[in-house]
Amino acid sequence: MSLQRRDEQVQLDNSVTTVTERLESNEHFTGVGINVVVISLSIVALLPLLLSSRFWALPTWQIVVILLLWTIYVVNGTGGMMLHERFIDRWYAGYAYFGVQLLMMAGLLLLTTEMSGAIWIMILPIAAQSLAYSWRFTVTICLILLGLMWAAYFNQQSLEDTVIDLLSIGVSLLFTLIFTSIALRESAARSQVQRLATDLRQANHRLAEYAAQAEELATMRERNRVAREIHDNLGHYLTVVNVQIEAAKAIMTAQPEKAKDALDKAQNLTQEGLAAVRQSVSTLRESPLTNQTLAEALAQLAEEARESGLVAELSIKGEPGKRDPKVELTLYRAVQEGLTNVRKHARATRIDIWLRYEPKETVLTLKDNGIGADLAQKSASSFGLVGIEERVNLLNGRMEITTAPQQGFQFTITLPT
């Protein structure tokens, strides 16, 4: 049964809900199963009458009425039961169906009591079908059926024989109810297994779709990470190399030795940059902090900045303790990108780097005394800053930029511990 159907059934009476669930989950109450049972028992009950000479000795009207009642019973027990299922959410559906069957049964019993026969077995399908409702309803139907049997046979035989017959019929009803209940439970269990199998297939299908989406998302994230790594590494080295070459060109004539030193540094940095690019492309795993602390790595970046002619001051406060490696790598890349931007764009002579460790967060601030920039244009045009901000957001941190033309550039990153 679908969830939508279950939600609709909540508003109905509990007994009607029980009927719906059992009818929808059991073939024995609908279709071919119930038709075969009703028709078979009805034929078995009618055959002894048709083979009895006493039956054909009855008045014609009585024979016609008996056959008519039998036909209505069979038609209602087959087609009527299926119609009853369609209108199961109507409170009168059960009363109408069982009312017709009980009336037909009462007429048949009263009109055939003078003849020995098996008409009484036609009460068994009625009792079995009543299990679609509550046990209280089933008991009521069975008591009515026994009452009809009592009324039919009480005046035809002694009280003792009537009681014995009713006990026998009662035992038959009891066995019918027991075996029908067992069949219902087995069928309901099979239906439940089928529903669970269907749900499992649908869940597997959805899971496959989610897995594909997750794989695509992971691929996109990895691409972004690759882009950030290559930009941060290669951009840093190329910027420093460019600064060294420009310095060498500026002093080539006046100070050839210093120019040579600058070119040597540029060459060394080029080799380091190539190695870093190869490392990024091949593994993209190893961090520049693998063999050194964050403080040592930042000190190295500051020293490289000084060698390029900047005044670079590094201040670290607090105890680092045990920090997430992703946090430290993000801080390192932020300083690296900040120094790269200063060399390329800021026209600054000084940059200050402050790193502060606090119990619940780590705060990094970079500030230069350069020409500054329009905040909107700077944020939109700098891929490096965008990459750093992406790193910060992935760690649930925040990044604040403060700048204006001719007022320097400053950004502060706060990351949770």
N, C-alpha and C positions, 0 to 999 in steps of 0.2 A: 504494500500500500504506500502511495506517495506521501511525502510530508504535507503537501497541500491538502490532500484528501484527509489526512489525519487532523490537520488544523480545522477543517470544516466539521469533522465529526465531533469535536470537542463540545460544540454547542448543542448536540443532540442528547437525548436520554441515554444513560449508561447501557441499558439493555439493547437499545437500537445500535449503539456503537459495537457492542459485542456481536450482534447478529451480522453487521456489515463486515467486520474483520473475519469472522468465520466463513461467511459466504464467499468472500473474495479470495480466501486462502484455501478453499476446499472444493474439489470437483464433485464430491459425493452429494452435495446439496444442490448442484446445478448441472445442467446439461445432460449428457448421456448417462451418467451414473445414477441420478435420481430417477430418470425416466425408466431405465431398465428395472430398477427395484420396484417402482410403483406398478408398472405394467405387468411384471412377472408375478408379483404377489396377487394382483387383481385377477389375473387369469387363473392362477391356482385356486383362488377363492371362488371364482365363478364356475369353473368346470364341473365340480360335483353337483351344482344346482342344475346345470344344463343336461347332465347325464341322469338326473333324477326324474322319474315319472311323476312324482308328486308336484314338481315345479311346473310341468306342462299341464297339470290338472288344475292349476290355479286359474282364476278369472283372467281374461285377457288383459284387462286394465292393470291388474296387479303385476303381471309379467312385464308389461310395457313400462310401468313405473320402476320396477326393480332394475330393468336393463337401462332405463334412463338415468336412474340414480348412480348406477355403476359407471356409466359413460361419463357423467359429470365428474364423478370422483376421479376417474383416470385422467380426464382432460385437465382438471384443476390441479391434480397432483403432478402433472408434467409441465404443461404450458403455464398454468397458474403459478407454479413455484418460481419459474423463471421471470414471470411478470412481477411477482412479489419481490424478487431480488432487485429489479429495476427501481421499484418505488420503496425500497427499504427505509429511506429516510422519512417516509410518511408514517405517522403513528398508527394509522388505520390499516396499513398493509397487512400486518400480521394477523390482526383480528379478522379481516376479510377472508384471508386465505384459510386459516384454521376454522373459522366459523362455517365456511362452505363445506370443508371436509367433515367436520363434526356433524353437520346437518345431514349430509349424504350418508354418513356412517350410521346415524340414528335411524334414518328411513330404511336402510338395507337390513339392519338388525331386527327392527320391528316387523318388517314384511317377510322375513325368512326364518323367524324363530321356530315355526312349526316343522321346519325341515332340518335334518342333520346336514351340516355343511361346514365349510371353512371360511365363511364370510368374516368371522372375527379376526382372521390374520391381517385383514386390511387396516386394522388399527395400528399395526406395527410401524408402517412408514410415517404415520402421523406423529407417533411418539418420538421416532428418531429425528424427524424434522424439527420438533420442538426444542431440540438441544441447541439450535441456533440462537435461542434466547437464554435467559437465565434458568438456573435450576428450579427456581420458584415457579416460573412459567411452565417448565417441563412437568413438574409435579402436579400442577393444576390441570394440564392437558391429560395426564395419565389418570387422574382421579375422575375427570369427566368421562373418559373412555370406559373406565371400570363401572362408573355409574350407568352408562348406556348398556353395558353388558348385563348389569344387575336388572335394569328395567326390562330388558329383552327376555331374560331367562327366568325371572323370579316367578312368574305365573305359569311357567311351563314345566317346572320340576320342583322337587322338594328343596327346602332351605339348605339341607346338608349338601345335596348335589350342586346347588347354586354356589355355595361357599367354596366347594372343592374346585368347581370350574373357574371361579374368580381367582382362586389362589394359583391355579395353573396358568391362567392368562397373565396374572400379575408377575409370575416368575418369567414368563416369556417377554413381557415388557421390560423387566429388569435386565435380562440378558441382552435384549436389543439395545437398551440404553448404554450398557457397559461396553459392548463391542463397538457401537457407533461412536461413543466418546473416545475410545482408543484409536479408532480409525481417524477421527477428527484431529486428534493430537498428532498422530503420525503425519497426516497430510499437512497440517499447519507447520510442523517442523520442516518438512520438505520444502514448503513454500518459503519459509523463512530462510532456509539455506540458499534457495534460488535467488531470493531478494538480496541476501548478503553477497552472493557471487556476482550479481549484477552491480551492486554498489562497489564491490572490490574492483571490478573491471573499470568502472567509471573513475574510481579513485586512482587507479594505476594510470589511466589515460590522462587525468588532470596532473598527476605527479610527473608524468613524462613531459607534459607541456611546461610545468613549473621548472623542471630540471633544464629544459632547453632555454627558458628565459634566464635562469640563473647562470647558465654557461655563457650566454650572450653577454649578460651584465658583467660577469667576471672577465670576459675577454675585453670588454670596453674599459673596465677599470685597469686591467693590465696594460692596455695600450696607453692610457693616460699616464700610468706610472712610468712606463718606458719613456714617454715623451718628457716627463719631468726629469727623470734621471739623466737622459742625454743632454737636455738643455742645461741642467744645473752643472753637470760635469764639464761638458764641452764648452759651454758658454763662459764658464769661469776661466778655464785655461786659455781660451782664445783671447779673452779680454786682457788677461795679464800679459800674454805674448805680444799683443798689439801695443800695449803700453811700453813694454821693454823695447820694441822695435822703434817706436816713435822717439823714445828717449835716446836710443843709439843714433838715430838720424840727426837729432838735434845737436848732439855733441861729437859727431863723427869727426869733424875737422879740428875742433879745438881740443878735444880730449879723446883721442883714439883708443886709449887703454880702457877707459870707462865705457866707451861705446862697445868695445869688444866684450867686456864683462856683461853688458846688457844683452848683447846678442847671444852670448853663451847661455845666459839665464833663459832667454827666449827659446833657445834650442832645447834646453833641458825640459822646460815647461811643455814644449811641443811633444817631446817624447812621453812625458808623464800624461799629457792629455790623450795621446794616442792609446797609451796603455789603459787609461781610464775608460775610453770609449769602447775598446775591445772587451774590457771587463763588463761594462754595462750591457753591451750587446750579447755577450756570451752567457752571462749568468744573471745579471740584474739582481743579485742577491747580496753580495758582500757589502757591508757598510764601511764607510771611511772611519767608523768608530770601532772597528773590530779589534784593533790592537792598541787603542789609546782611548783615554777618557774624553768626554766632551770638552772639558776645560783645556786639555792639551791640543785638541783639534782646533778649537777656536783661537788659541794662542798662535798656532801655526798660520791660520788665515790672517790674523792681525799682523804677523811678521811679514807675510807676503805683501800685505797692503803697504807696510812701511817701506819695503824695498822698492815699491813702485812710486814712492814719493809722498804718500799720504801720512798724516799724523793719525795713527790708529791707537785708541786707548780701549783696553778691555778691563771691565770690572765685573767680578763674580762674587755674589754674596749668598750666604746660606750653605747648608750642607746638601749635596745632591741626593744622598741616600740611594735607595734602589728605585730607579726611574724606568719607565717603559722604554725599551730601545727605540720604538717608533717615535716617541716624544723627542728623544735626544737627536735622532736623525733629522727630524723636521726642524729642530732648532739649528742644527748645523747647516742644513740646506738654506734656511732663511738668512743666516749670516753670510753664507757664500753668495747668495743672490743679491743681498744688500750691498756687499762689497763690489760685486760685478757691476751693479747699476751705478754706484758712485764713480767708478772708473770710466764708465761709458758715457754717462749722461750728466752727472751732477756738477762737474767742474768744481769739486770741493777740495779743500786742503786738509780737512779734518773729519774724522768719523769716530763716534763714541759707541761702544757696545756695552750694554748693561745686561747681565744675566742674574736673575734673582730667584733663588729656590725658596719656596714657601711650603708649609705642611700639605696643602691641598692643591697647589698649582705651581707652575713654573712660568715666570714672566721674562720675556726677552724684548729689549728695546734697542733699536739702531737709529742714530741721529747723525746727519751730516750738516755741514754749513754751506752747502752748494746753492745752486740757483733755484732749487725747488721746481714745482710744476703745478699745473692745474690738476686737481685731484681726479676729476672725472676722466680726463684724457689720459692721465698716467695709469689709472686702474684699468682702463679699457685697452691700452696699447701694450702694456708690458705682460708678455706671456709668462715671464719668470714670476712676477707677483701673483698672477692668476694661479700658477702651479703651486706656489707656496700657500696661497689661501685654500686651495683644494686640499692640500695636506693637512692644514689646520682644521678644516671642517670635518675631515674624516676622523679626526681625533676628538671631535666635540669641543674644539677650542674656538677662540675668536681672534680676529686680526683687525687692528685699528691703524689707519693711515692718517697722518697729519702733515699737510704740505700746502704751500702756496708759492706763487712766483716770487723769487728773490728772498725766500724765508726758509730755505733748507727743506730737507725731507726727513720724516721720521715715521717708523712703523713699530707697533708694539704687538707682540703675540703672547697670548695667555693660553696655556694648555693645562688641563687637569692632570693631577699626578696619577 
